[in-house]
Amino acid sequence: MASGILYTYPENFRAYKALIAAQFSGIQIKIADDFVFGETNKSEAFLKKFPLGKVPAFETCDGKYITESNAIAYYVANDQLRGKTDIERALVIQWLGFADSEILPASCAWVFPLLGIMPYHKQTVEHAKEDIYKALTALNSHLLTRTYLVEERLTLADICVAMTLLHLYQYILEPELRKPYQNVNRWFQTVIYQPESIAVIGAFKLADKTIEYDPKKFAENQGKSSKKEKKEKESKKEAKESKKECKVVTEKTAAVEDEADATEEALAAEPKKKNPFASMPKSSFDLDDFKRFYSNEDESKSIPYFWQKFDSENYSIWLSEYKYNNELTKVFMSCNLISGMYQRLDSLRKGAFASCCIFGEDNDNTISGIWVWRGQDLVFTLSPDWQVDFESYSWTKLDPSKEETKTLVEQYFSWVGTDKEGRKFNQGKVFK
Ligand SMILES: N[C@@H](CCC(=O)N[C@@H](CS)C(=O)NCC(=O)O)C(=O)O
């Protein structure tokens, strides 16, 4: 089993690739705990193992040395992540190349000036924006009919491309900018909200607002790095002035860390998110109790139980219908679409229940569902965390006193019948 020591500074999106891959393949990676960026990687001992002095760098438990984040991620990945066939492996490599050539340079050129790490040149940034939009457009059409980049399972391609987009989604792509790329947004969140990714990155927050260029920040960072350099020069006589690109990268990344820390602090200082249901009046309908009942009993009992307990003053019932049914292909992909949505709505579970169904078969299927949640209005606007998928559905509020509603609840809770056009029930998924 591959394992070893990873040298990196904290929150390095390149190191995340290997750390996430290792989570998926169950491999233990130790992060070198005494690593100091700019010092350890410039030491003689480090350079002997890794002559370029760059991180991430990996030392295997049997004493081999690997550099290049993609290669490290590949080493710790399992066969599923690497691709199971020649064509899958080739496509994985294709996407790693795409990330490194089509996204990364443009992302750095756009993000770094705004973080105050590089000077701001309007033309360069404008050019970078165009490149990013071009790459996102290509990704968006690729993901129109796919859940993942290669075949139907998550691979290194997803991990590496998503990590290369991380700074853009973190600092730049505010809601308006990311709106044209709904398929990429959905896929990106599917990748970063995998438990294996969360274990490495933590709770990721999409940009609310593009950070703005602040010339003061750049000046401050310049000051910081020259002070740091002066100190280094004093303490290490041999430190030489170098104008090589790698040195610029050193300064950039050190500042990225500073900036990331500042962002963390700012986030921590934000008032704790309020539970959107907290201010709603208490209800006699105990949703958790119903969920338990529904899980343990046959629908012949749980549906009457639902109607017996349902409190129409404090809860509402909605029909959801996917707007892009004509784009759906394989049934398992439609299923992934529902699971991904449920995953992203995790924090809504406390106040909602749903049963979504797929009707039809491969290349001719539709998604619709019945939702029950607290309050009388569309729930998704109550929290920024619930915004990703709901606009892909039309939402119809149902009148609980009507017979049609009873019929729909019966059908969706017990997974039977057909959709409006007569496609037969195929599969269902419950949100509880
Ligand atoms: N292509 C390499 C790039 C590695 C790289 O540029 N690392 C930066 C930090 S993110 C570094 O170690 N710079 C130190 C230097 O250039 O001296 C990879 O993906 O691992």
The ligand as an SDF file (V2000), in Angstrom:
LIG
                    3D

 20 19  0  0  0  0  0  0  0  0999 V2000
    3.8050   21.8610  -11.2750 N   0  0  0  0  0  0  0  0  0  0  0  0
    4.1250   21.7880   -9.8590 C   0  0  0  0  0  0  0  0  0  0  0  0
    4.2120   23.1990   -9.3230 C   0  0  0  0  0  0  0  0  0  0  0  0
    4.7320   23.2330   -7.9140 C   0  0  0  0  0  0  0  0  0  0  0  0
    4.9490   24.6440   -7.4510 C   0  0  0  0  0  0  0  0  0  0  0  0
    5.1160   25.5930   -8.2280 O   0  0  0  0  0  0  0  0  0  0  0  0
    4.9840   24.8010   -6.1410 N   0  0  0  0  0  0  0  0  0  0  0  0
    5.2010   26.0740   -5.5410 C   0  0  0  0  0  0  0  0  0  0  0  0
    4.2500   26.2760   -4.3970 C   0  0  0  0  0  0  0  0  0  0  0  0
    2.5600   26.0030   -4.8380 S   0  0  0  0  0  0  0  0  0  0  0  0
    6.6010   26.0740   -4.9200 C   0  0  0  0  0  0  0  0  0  0  0  0
    6.9440   25.1560   -4.2250 O   0  0  0  0  0  0  0  0  0  0  0  0
    7.3700   27.1090   -5.1310 N   0  0  0  0  0  0  0  0  0  0  0  0
    8.6260   27.2140   -4.5010 C   0  0  0  0  0  0  0  0  0  0  0  0
    9.6610   27.7560   -5.4160 C   0  0  0  0  0  0  0  0  0  0  0  0
    9.3610   27.9730   -6.5820 O   0  0  0  0  0  0  0  0  0  0  0  0
   10.7540   27.9570   -4.9310 O   0  0  0  0  0  0  0  0  0  0  0  0
    3.0490   20.9560   -9.1520 C   0  0  0  0  0  0  0  0  0  0  0  0
    1.9140   20.8900   -9.6180 O   0  0  0  0  0  0  0  0  0  0  0  0
    3.3470   20.3400   -8.1160 O   0  0  0  0  0  0  0  0  0  0  0  0
  1  2  1  0
  2  3  1  0
  2 18  1  0
  3  4  1  0
  4  5  1  0
  5  6  2  0
  5  7  1  0
  7  8  1  0
  8  9  1  0
  8 11  1  0
  9 10  1  0
 11 12  2  0
 11 13  1  0
 13 14  1  0
 14 15  1  0
 15 16  2  0
 15 17  1  0
 18 19  2  0
 18 20  1  0
M  END
$$$$
